[in-house]
Amino acid sequence: MLLDIRTSPEDKASSLAVNAKPVGEDGKASVVVEDDKMEGAPAFLTLIDAAGRVVLRAPVIIGGVGHV
């Protein structure tokens, strides 16, 4: 599984992350959004399976609670 952060969960081109990151065996992952102008913007944490399908999406605010 990969973790990404996107403005549109189904659109790979809408990724805001430097790179999608694999989810570790402990269930943890983190991604970096380099564009400071995106702070406070809505986005979706997006979990992607090995076939490239979105299996989970969660709305977030970039730089919001939990420093997403």
Stockholm file with secondary structure:
# STOCKHOLM 1.0

chainA/1-68         MLLDIRTSPEDKASSLAVNAKPVGEDGKASVVVEDDKMEGAPAFLTLIDAAGRVVLRAPVIIGGVGHV
#=GR chainA/1-68 SS CEEEEESSTTCGGGBCSSSCEECCTTSCCCCCCCCGGGTTCEEEEEEECTTSCEEEEEEEETTSTTCC
#=GC SS_cons        CEEEEESSTTCGGGBCSSSCEECCTTSCCCCCCCCGGGTTCEEEEEEECTTSCEEEEEEEETTSTTCC
//
